[in-house]
């Protein structure tokens, strides 16, 4: 236990505080998420995002918080995780971002080791960097966004983030905030290196429920290159958006739409068997069995279980071919 506390005690010494002060600012539920992050709102869509990278395990479970129609929060440095839910609750009660931040900090004796950013559903931002955050630490606000960082290699990180975000206005919000994170890393990033990253995007207004309002929710908990992996996951997420749209088109018996969506997904990840397979099944359902056979043959060769699955689909109405056509499909070698 003492060995685990040594890095914290050393840090407290650097901060010029006695070691006994540890109990007032640190608990097992509040990780030391020294990091860089961005909170942002897309003025065109109303979508809101929070994204983060750190040399700390599973940073997304500590730093990033969001609720559709309400706002987003990033709480970092000596993280106070309660700021996430409490901050959102204050916004939901009608407080502005600045009012919510002020209320959180007023009740926090350890405010000087906190770094917090809050953005509300109107695009208003409020940011706090305590004067005991580890250098290099700073923040920069812009039009409906804020970037913030602490324990950075140099003091150019947050400026690079803001510049990259502003320069990528033509991109979707998720891609814009990733551009900011990439710029932070390129400018030097976390002085300790990198380990985890997270991206969270919610709708600007609520719809039928939380299951439909969280648009992107991706985490890389432990990686030597978390940002490239996070970008890969976002691309995969976009591809599965096409898959979901294809499934919906199948439900509505709109086979041309389904084929187009499955093709779009497959184009993004041509080696993904799932995407190839459902494209093939949709072709078969559209009486394009020869084209379906061409796609299914290498799938069956690579993974025979897809053949077994195919045999089960007619029973539930997902494969609508004649018995002769089904036999032809299952006979593929």
N, C-alpha and C positions, 0 to 999 in steps of 0.2 A: 504494500500500500504506500509506504514511504517513498519507494522508488518511483511510483506513478506520480507522486506529488512534487518530486524534485524539479521537473521543468516549470511547473507553476510557481514554485517558490523562487526559482531563479528569475522568472519573469517579473515577479513582484519586486524583487530586489532592483531590477533594471528600472522599474517604474518609480523607484524611490519610496516605496511603501514598506512597512514592516511586514514580516511573514504572517503575523497574527491576523492581519487585515484580510487574509484569504477567505476566512469564513463569511465575511460580509459581502463578498462579490462572487463567490464561486460555489456551485453545488453540482452534484453528479448529474442533475437534469439540465444543466445549462452549459453546453460544450463551449470550448474556446475556438469559435469559428472565425479565425482571422482570415480575411477573404476579400474578394471584390465582387460587387453585384450591381444590378440595374433594376429599377422599377420603371415601368413605362405604360402609357396608354396610347392607342392608335386613334387619332381624332376622326378618322374616316369610318371605322367600324365600331369604335367604343371598346374594343377588346383591351384587356389589361394583362400585363406580364410582369413576372419577377424571375430573374435568372442569376445564377451564381456559380463561381468556381473557387475552390480552396484546396490547400494542402491539409485536409482534414477528412476523416472518413465520413461518408454519407452526409455531406453538408446540406443537402436538400431537406433533410428531416428536421433541421434546426433553423435555418435562415429564412426560407421562403414560405410565405403564407398568402392565400388569396381567396376571395369569394366573389362570384359573379354579381354584378350590379352594386357591389360595395367598394372594393378596392384591393390593394395588395400591400404587403409589408415585407421588408427585409430587416432582420434583426441579427447583428453580427458583432465581431470583436469578442468581448466577454458577453456571450449571447444570453439574453433574457428571453427564453422561448415563450413565456407568457405574453410578451409584447405582440406576438402574432395574433392569437385569438382575441386578446383584449383590445388590441388596436382595431381589428375588424369589427368587433362589437361596438366600439365607440363610433366608428364611421357609420355603422348601421343605425345607430341611434340619432344620427343627424349631425355629428361633429364633422368639421372639415379635417383635412389631413393635419394641418398645423395644430388645431385644437386637440386632436387625438394624441399627437406626439407630446404636446405640452403636458397633457394630463398624465400620460405614462411616465414621463421623466420627473414630474413633480413628486411622485410617490416613490421614486427609485433612488436610494442612497448611493448607488453605484453608477450613477448616470455618466460619470466622467470616463468610465472604461467601456461604455456602450457606443455602438454605432448603429443607427437606425434610419430607415427611410420608409416613408408612408406615402402612398398615392391613392387619392379617392376617385370615385367614378366620374367626377367632373374634370379630372386631369390635374388637380391641384396636388402639389408635392410639398413635403416637409422632410427635412433631413437633419440629423444630429450626429456630430463626431465629437466625442468627449475628448478633453485635453489630455487624458491619460491613455488614449489609444496608441498602440505601438507604431512608431514611424516606420515607413512613410505612410501617413494617413491623411485622407482628405475626401472631398466631395465636390460635385458640380451639378447644378440643376439646369434644365433646359425646358423647352416647350413640352409640357406634359411628360417629363421624365426626370429621373435623378440617377446619377452614378456615384458610387461610394466605395472606398477601399481602405484597408489598413494592413499593416505589416507588409507593405509592398517593397520591392527592390529599390524603387525610386519614386519621385513625386510627379512623374509624367503619366502615370497609369490612368487616373480618372479623367484627365483631359483627353487622352487618346480614346477612351471609351465614348465620351460625349461626341467627339468628332466623328467617330465611326458610326455611331447611331444616327446622327444628323445627316450623314452622307448617304445613308441607305434607305431613305424615305420611300423609295419605290417598292421595297420588299414587304412581304407580310410581316406582322409584328414579331412572330417567333424568330424568323430569320434575322430581323433587325437587332434584336437583343443578343443573339448569338454573335453577330458581327461586332457588337460592343465587347463581348467577352473575349473574342479572338484578338481584338485590338489591345485589350488589357494584357493578355499574355505576351503578345508581340512587343509590348512596351517594357516588359520585365516581369510583370505579374507578382505573385506571392514570392517573397524572398526565400521561402522554404521549398518551393517547387509546386507540384500539383498532384492532386489525388482524386478529387470528386467534383461533380458539377450537377446542376439541376436546372430545369426549365419548366415553368408553370404559366399557362395562359388560360384566362377565363373570359367569358362573355361580358360585355358591358352592361347587359340587362339580363334578368333571370328569365327562364323559359319554363318548361314543364317540370324541371327538377334538376338537382345538382348533377345527376348522371349525364345530362345534356349540356350543362353549362361549363364544365371543365374541358376545354378544347384540346389542350396539350398538357400532359403531366409525365415528364420524363426525368429519370435520375440515373446518373452513373456514380455508384457508391465507392468504387475502388478501382482506379485505372492509372497506368503510367501516362496516358494521354486522354484525359476525360473530355476535353472539348471536341476533338475529332470524333470520339465515340458518341458524344451527345448529338453532334451534327448528323452522324450516320443514323442514329435512332430517330431523329426528326424526319429525315428522308424516308425511313421505313414507315414512320407514322403517316406521312403523306401518302405513301403507296397504299397503306391499309385503309386510308380514307376512300380511295378509289375502290378497294375491295368491298368495303361496307356499302358504298353507293351501288356497286354491282349487285350485291345481295338484295338491296332494297328494290332494284329494278326487276330482279327475278321474282320477288314477291308480287310485284305489280304486273308481272307477265310482259314486261317491256324488254324483250331479248336484245334488240339492237342497242339499247342503252346499256344493258348489262355487259354485252360484249365489249363496247367501247370503254367502259370503266375497268373491266378486267385487263384489257389490253394496255391501258394507261398504267396500271399497277405493274404488270409484267415488264413493261418497257423500263420502268425504274429499277427493278430487281429481276433481271432475266434469268437468274439461276434459282429463284425461289420456286420450289415445286408447288407450294400451295397456290400461288398466283397462276402458274401455268395450268394446274389441274382444273380449277374452277372456270378458267377461260375455255378449256377443252369441253367441259361438261355443258357449258352454255352453248357452245357451237353445236354439240350433239342435239341439244334440245331445240335448236333452230333448224333442225334437219340438215345440218352441215357435218354429217358423220365422217366423211373422208378427211376434212380438216381437223376434226376432233381426234381421229385416229393418229394423225401425224404428231399431234402434241402429246397424246397419251402414251405412245410407244416408248419414248425415252424415259418418261416418268415411271412407268411400270418396270423398266429395266433397272432404274436406279433404286427404286424403293417398291418392292412387290406388294406392300400393304395397301398401296393406293388401288391396286386391282381388287383386293378384298372389299375395300370401301365402296368401289364402284358397283359391285354386285348388290350391295345393300341399298343403294340410292333409289331404285324404282319403287320399293315398298313405301317410301315416304314422299314420293312425288318429286324428288329432286332430279331424277333422270327419266325423261319421257321419250323412250325409243321403243321400237318394236322388239319382240323377242329375238328375231334374227339379227337385228343390229346390236343388241346387247351381247349376243353370243359372239359376234364379230369383234366387239370391243374387248371382251374378256379373253379372246383367243390371241390377242396381241403377244408377240414374242420379242 
